[in-house]
Every structure is written in structure tokens, then in C-alpha cells.
Amino acid sequence: MTDLIMNPGDQVFVWAVNVVLQVGVIAFFASLIGVTLRRSCAARYWLLCSALILVSLCPVFTAVVQSSGMSLISVSMVQEKPIPH
């Protein structure tokens, strides 16, 4: 029965990895689009400020989504029993 009890650290690890993935994707696309907006300082500023707001909301978004049972990644907590030969 103790094999089925989850360690709270596992959920924190999954949460942290999800946040890092989301921040990485936002930063990648903001940088990519920012390069194309090289001549328009106002548009680039707006884009990077929007990316900063999205990055600051990532931990909250991840916590809400993960508490509903959805996640970008998941960690299996139940160990499979070996099949007898």
C-alpha cells in the first residue's frame, strides 16, 4: 500500500519542468519574432513586454492546469507488477 502513496516532491518537480518548458517556448518565439521586428522599436517593445507578462503568469497557469489533472508531462506513480514467467 505504501507504493501507491505519492511523494509531494514529484508534483513539484513536474510543475517546475512544465514551467521551464512554457517559459522556454515563450522566450523562443518572442526572440524569433523580435528578430523580424528589428526596425520597429515600438512593436518589439510591445512584443517583449507581452512575453514578460506571459512568463510571469506561467507558474499560476501551470498550477491551475496541473491541479485539474492535465499536464504537458506526467510522472507515473504506480509501479507495475512484474509478470511471472
C-alpha positions in Angstrom: 0.0 0.0 0.0 2.9 2.3 0.6 3.9 2.1 -3.1 0.7 4.0 -4.1 1.4 7.0 -1.9 2.7 9.9 -3.9 5.7 12.0 -2.8 4.7 15.7 -2.9 8.1 16.4 -4.3 7.2 14.6 -7.5 4.3 17.0 -8.2 6.6 20.0 -7.5 9.2 18.6 -9.9 6.5 18.1 -12.7 5.3 21.6 -12.0 8.8 23.1 -12.3 9.5 21.2 -15.5 6.2 22.4 -17.0 7.0 26.0 -16.1 10.5 25.7 -17.6 9.1 24.3 -20.8 6.5 27.0 -21.1 9.0 29.8 -20.4 11.4 28.3 -23.0 8.7 28.2 -25.7 7.6 31.8 -24.9 11.2 33.1 -25.0 12.0 31.2 -28.2 9.0 32.6 -30.1 9.4 36.1 -28.6 13.1 36.1 -29.7 12.2 34.7 -33.1 9.5 37.3 -33.8 11.6 40.1 -32.2 14.3 39.5 -34.8 11.8 40.1 -37.6 10.7 43.3 -35.8 14.2 44.7 -35.8 13.2 48.1 -37.4 10.1 48.7 -35.3 11.2 49.5 -31.8 7.6 50.1 -30.5 6.4 46.7 -31.9 9.4 44.9 -30.5 8.9 46.6 -27.1 5.2 45.6 -27.1 6.1 42.0 -28.0 8.8 41.6 -25.3 6.5 43.2 -22.6 3.8 40.8 -23.6 6.2 37.9 -23.4 7.3 39.1 -19.9 3.7 39.1 -18.8 3.1 35.6 -20.2 6.2 34.4 -18.5 5.1 35.8 -15.1 1.7 34.1 -15.5 3.2 30.7 -16.4 3.5 29.4 -12.8 -0.1 30.2 -12.0 -1.3 28.8 -15.3 0.7 25.6 -14.7 -0.6 25.2 -11.2 -4.3 25.6 -12.3 -3.9 23.2 -15.2 -1.9 20.6 -13.2 -4.5 20.7 -10.4 -7.2 19.8 -13.0 -5.3 16.7 -14.0 -3.8 17.9 -17.3 -0.1 18.4 -17.8 2.5 18.8 -20.6 4.4 15.9 -19.0 3.4 13.4 -16.3 5.2 11.1 -14.0 3.8 7.6 -13.4 3.4 7.0 -9.8 2.1 3.4 -9.8 4.7 0.7 -10.2 3.8 -2.1 -12.5 4.0 -5.6 -11.0 6.4 -7.9 -12.9 4.7 -10.6 -15.0 5.5 -14.1 -13.6 7.2 -16.4 -16.1 
